[in-house]
Every structure is written in C-alpha cells, then in structure tokens.
Amino acid sequence: MKNSKGIIYTLIGIVVLVGIIFGIHSLTGNASNAKSATITVGSQGSDYDIWNHIAESKQAKKLGLKIKVKQITDGVQLNNATAQGSVDVNAFQSYSYLQAYNQEHKNAQLAALGTTYLEPLGIYSDKYKKVSQIPDGSTIAIANNPANTA
C-alpha cells in the first residue's frame, strides 16, 4: 500500500512537472531545450520528502528531468520566493490560500498551473472518537492563515 502511494505521488508529480517545464519553455520559444532545463520546486513540510522522491525517481531520470527541491518552512515566504524567482514553482497550498496570498500581495499575482494531489484533512482529539460527539460551541484549533480561517 505504501509503495503504491509513492508510485502515484511520483507519477502525478512528474506529469505536473513535465507540463510546467514544457509550458514555460513554449512561452519562451525554447521548447527544444525543455528536457535539459532544471526546475526548482519550492516545498514545505512532508511535501519536501515527496518532491525529493519524485526528483530522484527512475521516471524523472528516464524523462531527463532535472528537479531541484528547495525547502522553505513558511507559506508566505514560499510564495514570495516563487514570485521573486528563487524557485520556479511551488506545490504546497490550497486554491483558497493562493487567492488570499494574491489579495494581500497585489504585485505578486501567482497563478495555479495545475493541481497535484490532495492531502487528507484530519481531525484529532484525545477526548472524542467521532465528530458528532463534539458539543456545539466547542473550541477547536486551526492553522492561523487566511485559507483556514475563511
């Protein structure tokens, strides 16, 4: 099961990166050099390991993809790095987070090139076994960012 997850992540990542690489190079009129280009993916958290796995995969090497993964721990800084060009693309955020970032950073205006995989949302408690057991008016903790507080 764990191995099939890795294969799925690898294939999805490669499809997205191939599309991005060819898209970038077709915009610059240099599609013939797309296979020799290095793309830098900005990532955070557990996604860093996934993108490193993709970068080192047999499929990426077979396709001639050169993928560099740069870890940045804060979402705003990761988007800033993408907007400033120190990373080519990032893959960490929901569409809502991207929209909130663009609202606050009018000069950046990052765009979604596609989607990768969706992380499952977990709700954890030492006290409750089912969501239905949580009383109305209870306090829960969520990440402090616009996408989670919308």
Wavefront OBJ file of the C-alpha trace (Angstrom):
o trace
v 0.000 0.000 0.000
v 2.756 2.442 0.963
v 4.694 1.631 -2.233
v 1.646 2.236 -4.440
v 1.160 5.634 -2.768
v 4.754 6.528 -3.627
v 4.252 5.474 -7.238
v 1.059 7.528 -7.500
v 2.757 10.616 -5.997
v 5.695 10.143 -8.341
v 3.558 9.839 -11.448
v 1.345 12.794 -10.550
v 4.374 14.929 -9.759
v 6.137 14.018 -12.983
v 3.056 14.740 -15.096
v 2.685 18.148 -13.455
v 6.391 18.975 -13.796
v 6.592 17.880 -17.430
v 3.603 20.092 -18.185
v 5.153 23.013 -16.331
v 8.557 22.606 -17.973
v 7.133 22.379 -21.472
v 4.726 25.225 -20.728
v 7.491 27.525 -19.507
v 9.704 26.722 -22.461
v 6.944 27.073 -25.020
v 6.256 30.551 -23.663
v 9.893 31.466 -24.165
v 10.012 29.847 -27.608
v 12.611 27.343 -26.492
v 10.671 24.075 -26.222
v 13.518 22.040 -27.720
v 15.642 22.598 -24.607
v 12.855 21.704 -22.168
v 14.356 18.310 -21.303
v 17.710 19.857 -20.343
v 16.182 22.513 -18.081
v 16.352 22.341 -14.314
v 13.204 23.289 -12.473
v 13.312 24.305 -8.815
v 10.286 23.252 -6.784
v 9.677 25.091 -3.532
v 8.144 22.914 -0.858
v 7.425 22.681 2.835
v 6.602 20.077 5.435
v 6.123 16.476 4.361
v 5.807 17.577 0.719
v 9.566 18.145 0.728
v 10.199 14.407 1.025
v 7.643 13.637 -1.669
v 9.210 16.077 -4.152
v 12.696 14.731 -3.385
v 11.378 11.241 -4.088
v 9.978 12.469 -7.406
v 13.234 14.261 -8.260
v 15.262 11.083 -7.672
v 12.774 8.700 -9.286
v 13.648 6.441 -12.201
v 10.798 8.004 -14.194
v 12.187 11.527 -13.812
v 15.668 10.378 -14.810
v 14.262 8.418 -17.764
v 12.495 11.568 -18.983
v 15.659 13.621 -18.493
v 14.038 15.878 -15.900
v 16.348 17.792 -13.604
v 14.420 18.719 -10.493
v 15.872 20.663 -7.577
v 13.797 20.818 -4.393
v 14.165 23.768 -2.033
v 12.607 23.625 1.424
v 11.064 26.797 2.821
v 9.171 26.470 6.089
v 6.677 29.347 5.799
v 3.922 29.533 3.167
v 4.150 33.296 2.645
v 7.933 33.096 2.236
v 7.499 30.204 -0.196
v 5.092 32.240 -2.319
v 7.423 35.249 -2.083
v 10.325 33.075 -3.285
v 8.186 31.924 -6.218
v 7.161 35.490 -7.083
v 10.795 36.660 -6.877
v 12.070 33.741 -8.969
v 14.314 31.952 -6.470
v 12.041 28.929 -7.014
v 10.232 28.232 -10.291
v 7.092 26.642 -8.871
v 5.709 25.596 -5.534
v 3.270 22.909 -4.534
v 2.008 23.330 -1.011
v -1.168 25.342 -0.910
v -4.874 25.148 -1.466
v -6.507 27.344 -4.075
v -8.054 29.404 -1.250
v -4.618 30.049 0.232
v -3.326 31.155 -3.187
v -6.244 33.559 -3.620
v -5.700 35.012 -0.140
v -1.986 35.471 -0.876
v -2.731 37.261 -4.159
v -5.239 39.540 -2.385
v -2.564 40.627 0.098
v 0.308 40.788 -2.417
v -1.068 42.665 -5.417
v 2.327 42.815 -7.166
v 2.953 39.061 -6.995
v -0.213 37.598 -8.566
v 0.828 33.955 -8.691
v -1.262 31.609 -10.831
v -2.200 27.962 -10.407
v -0.683 25.883 -13.213
v -2.452 22.713 -12.177
v -3.133 20.503 -9.228
v -1.103 17.694 -7.763
v -2.569 15.527 -5.029
v -4.873 16.377 -2.163
v -3.789 15.782 1.385
v -6.456 14.289 3.625
v -7.841 16.552 6.316
v -7.560 15.086 9.773
v -9.404 15.986 12.937
v -7.659 14.725 16.063
v -8.808 14.518 19.655
v -7.892 12.645 22.817
v -11.419 13.246 24.060
v -13.775 12.462 21.126
v -13.940 9.497 18.760
v -16.495 10.962 16.283
v -17.160 14.487 15.024
v -20.790 14.072 16.101
v -19.585 13.825 19.737
v -18.132 17.350 19.701
v -20.582 19.658 21.514
v -21.851 22.834 19.856
v -19.784 25.812 20.936
v -16.609 23.783 21.464
v -13.238 25.343 20.738
v -11.038 23.819 18.053
v -7.545 24.753 16.884
v -6.785 25.510 13.232
v -3.773 26.889 11.377
v -3.571 30.674 11.533
v -3.810 31.563 7.847
v -6.492 33.077 5.602
v -7.367 29.799 3.865
v -8.189 28.057 7.132
v -9.999 30.982 8.732
v -12.238 31.875 5.770
l 1 2 3 4 5 6 7 8 9 10 11 12 13 14 15 16 17 18 19 20 21 22 23 24 25 26 27 28 29 30 31 32 33 34 35 36 37 38 39 40 41 42 43 44 45 46 47 48 49 50 51 52 53 54 55 56 57 58 59 60 61 62 63 64 65 66 67 68 69 70 71 72 73 74 75 76 77 78 79 80 81 82 83 84 85 86 87 88 89 90 91 92 93 94 95 96 97 98 99 100 101 102 103 104 105 106 107 108 109 110 111 112 113 114 115 116 117 118 119 120 121 122 123 124 125 126 127 128 129 130 131 132 133 134 135 136 137 138 139 140 141 142 143 144 145 146 147 148 149 150
